[in-house]
Amino acid sequence: MLQAITVQIQGMTCATCSNRIEKGLKEQQGVEKATVNLALEQATINFDPNEVSAAEVVRNIQKTGYEVVQESVGFIVVGMTCANCAQQIEKTLNKMPGVIEATVNLAMEQATVNYFPTTVTPTDMIERIKGIGYELVEPEENTTKARDYRAEAIKKQKVVFLTSAILSLPLLWTMVTHFSWTSFIWMPDFFMNPWFQLILATPVQFVIGSQFYVGAYKALRNKSANMDVLVALGTSAAYFYSVYTIFKHLDMIGTAHLPLYFETSAVLITLILLGKLFEAKAKGHSSDAIKKLMGLQAKSALVKREGKLIDVPMADIRLKDIVVVKPGEKIPVDGIVRTGDSAVDESMLTGESMPVSKQVGDAVIGATLNKNGALEIEATKIGKETTLEQIIKVVEEAQGSKAPIQRMADVISGVFVPIVVGIALATFLIWYFGVAPGDFAGALEKFIAVLVIACPCALGLATPTSIMAGSGRAAEFGILFKGGEYLEATQKLEVIVVDKTGTVTNGKPVLTDVITTEGVTREQLLMLAIALEQKSEHPLADAIVKGAVSEGVSLSEPETFTAIPGSGISGIVNGENVSIGTRQLMEQSGIDVTLYEERLITFETQGKTAMLVAVNQKIAGIIAVADTIKPTSKEAVTALHRMGLKVVMLTGDNQRTADYIASQVGIDEVFAGVLPAEKAQVIDQLKAKGQHVAMVGDGVNDAPALATADIGIAMGTGADIAIEAADVTIIKGDLMKIVDAIAMSRHTMRNIKQNLFFALAYNVVGIPIAAVGLLAPWVAGAAMALSSVSVVLNALRLQRVKLKR
């Protein structure tokens, strides 16, 4: 059956654009019809969802160079009990026309949906999921409702469990009669009365246990099967067999103890409820990282308005407001220091305990702590745009995402329940007709034990709980993984490619040498140079301008200015034709540099970047600039080598300077003289060797290379970092954080594998033990309840991971 979607497309300027998109869509396999309307900037597409997905259609349009308008919405999901529920909701959402991709996270009880707003709305999604028996909480109520819902759910679960426990306790007491060695234990006669047991067991089975019947009905109605089916089937078998026994032997009541199993059904339900309560509490701790981040936000700020200081709620702060922050107070918003100087503790966001010095002109991050001086800060980012809010958003998205390793668990969960029911029926038949012919009660006991020991929940929780805990813990170290897939892929890395400037080095070069030719003074050379360099955005240009101005050289405006990427700059200053840059630039302009080659080599072997200055086609001098290596770069490269990784450096600088820097920190391979556009080609070369490659850059200038690498890692300092720029974001510009990111990924994947092994081994071992009659049903139920709790508790160990260096 074909699906029809209407999408909004950005970037079309003429009929050629619309024709190009339409042609590309029609050529895509699975697309039956496509019409692009230039005036409305829309495309209507009819496609077969069995052959092509909405996400693939989007990628096709993006490949042609246009953007598709899509939105993302997050829901809290109410009513899920196990992995099959999550799969059912996910499948239903993904089948909706207009939904690009939907992901449901059982551990977080959340759904994240990417969709086309022109085809489907969040209200449509809510109604559709309501139709299969679950509730999606309205997006705008999400944050508050999520907290309230979870707190209320735990409170309600506690009451339900205690009620069930009180009703089941007398029935549990009767279980001692099954053991010969318990004959000395006092047993009230009325406890053994069948009618008394029926009165206690019935509300447990049908009032307290109604949630299992409702869950089983929803699953079966949607042609699925989940844990509720197993619990409902197993406890119902015990309960109804006991009812049948009472009415069959009415004449024996009061004269003999009937073989009843009311205690089995009631105690099973109680133990499962206890397990769910523990699980809910443990899952609540897995989102501790988000709670901590939210707790960092200031509640209000002291703002200068109309000459007065007023206390303003966070929601009322405006861009360009001057915020006053006293010593010991939190900085409320991202901004620029306009007055004062202080040390700021950024550890809550970067994981680094050393306070950072802040002076006029420096950027500060909201939620960090002002230590010892009063500051006046101009607000540059407020509300959802602040660094903290962006971090919270990335962590929430990562915690709600799936890792590829989860696919195996999803496949197993999808067929798990029918297989278990089949094994349970086979167990009953083998015992009833083979092992103990005619012993219906004995065969039923084994049947129930097999049903209730099986646990698809542990399998469903194995991956998402670890992803939640691992990504949350990483955020505490200032490392942001944008999704579970990147958390998983990071541990597979073999090659780390680093940009030189700002990654290995501080990115703050200083002017070191000025050499002039005959007839040219130092001041003249610098004056001509900085007239052009002030127009350049390159860090080296800034170093030359600052160095010259500090010597008292005056700035003048150039008549013309041209930037030559990867080579240098040129222009006219005071009527003189000036060029500044590499040998290649000079040679291309027909200027002979032979006489200066030896001096250039000397500077380069010292790790300096030397630039030739030509005036009217003649060399007038050389200006050298040096960048300092970050103190942790050598330690980081050594640590990466210990982890078995190769480190490669990319730079636009010359080979000698690059080799000098590489030799100082122990880098394995250097690609020098690489233009920004060529960095992605180098990444492709490394990937072509079959290696898993990460690119570490600033997230802005290195965008193509970051996108080409298996993992793109954007690294910056505080407010300067573009959080959305890469797969992994390092808030602090420290290469050691790359080591931490890989270590955190390895810890998390190890934890996931432990969880999956336990969940699978538990079922593989537990089901046969129950089938051969070595486990009573209530013991099987207790084991099932504890298996999910064990998986969650193991995942929570990640929250205490200490990264060793």
Secondary structure, DSSP 4 states (H G I P E B T S, - for coil): --EEEEEEEE---SHHHHHHHHHHHHHSTTEEEEEEETTTTEEEEEE-TTT--HHHHHHHHHHTT-EE--EEEEEEEES--SHHHHHHHHHHHHHSTTEEEEEEETTTTEEEEEE-TTT--HHHHHHHHHTTT-EE--GGGHHHHHHHHHHHHHHHHHHHHHHHHHHHHHHHHHGGGG-GGGTTS---GGGG-HHHHHHHHHHIIIIITHHHHHHHHHHHHTT---HHHHHHHHHHHHHHHHHHHHHHTGGGTTTS-----HHHHHHHHHHHHHHHHHHHHHHHHHTHHHHHHHHTS-SEEEEEETTEEEEEEGGG--TT-EEEE-TTPBP-SEEEEEE--EEEE-HHHH---S-EEE-TT-EE-TT-EE-SS-EEEEEEE-GGGSHHHHHHHHHHHHHHS--TTHHHHHHHHHHHHHHHHHHHHHHHHHIIIIISTT-HHHHHHHHHHHHHH--HHHHHHHHHHHHHHHHHHHHHTTEEESSHHHHHHHTT--EEEEEIIIIIB-S--EEEEEEE-TT--HHHHHHHHHHHHTT--SHHHHHHHHHHHHTTPPP---SEEEEETTTEEEEEETTEEEEEE-HHHHHHTT---GGGHHHHHHHHHTTEEEEEEEETTEEEEEEEEE-PBPTTHHHHHHHHHHTT-EEEEE-SS-HHHHHHHHHHHT-SEEE-S--GGGHHHHHHHHHHTT--EEEEE-SSTTHHHHHHSSEEEEE--GGGS-GGGSSEEESS--THHHHHHHHHHHHHHHHHHHHHHHHHHHHHHHHHHHHTT-S-HHHHHHHHHHHHHHHHHHHHGGGG-----
